[in-house]
């Protein structure tokens, strides 16, 4: 039987020790371990703008195609040398596949988030059990309201960001996480946006150190200015691509990235930057409102600090 680990590793006032194995200090260090959600009970739910459009234009969900595309994504991770962990599937959780949202990883361990939609609120349970059973420290659990991991990013050592629309993530919950990071001596940038975009990772993601993928026409100029002030260059993605999950990418480290095959403009732009691209087709999953970034939670990356 494994030794019990505390339900909260966070030290009040900061100074929380770094775990020996787990954690991240950026979105772009070499990815070693990743947590993904299960495909078992996935189906489209009309709870976001992308899925609503999918339903409106009459497209039909094909579970067999979704499973085949999911397997293609897992294979891409394995080809890149990433160890893949999967949350145990639970019936009644159709969006459990989107493991980005129920928890986030920090330099000090995982934060258990709170989900907004009723059909997603139960996702925390399997997530919590996974961390406890694998002796992964839990930094803390959000208690100030709903906030989802698609809005949160550890951009680079010492700098994190979290968006909020007032729906999936609300300001009091974001401010709670902000207080924890600032106590640890980190900069924590908050960004308010329109709920039409679901999560921040529909508008931007990091693809390599100092390089972000951003839908410039969708975000406020303030966000672009702030990113540039942190020496982060931008690859601009058109709005139409963004709403097809075109910014929803995962940096693998060592100038490699996982990008949906349908994001042809971005794939070409990244290859022009010298980035090796793994580009699985996840269209049947993305039509539900989330793609590659939404499906993963990095558990361990090589540090960029120092």
Order of alpha helices (4+ residues) and beta strands (2+ residues): beta-alpha-alpha-beta-beta-beta-alpha-beta-beta-beta-alpha-beta-beta-beta-alpha-beta-alpha-beta-beta-alpha-beta-alpha-beta
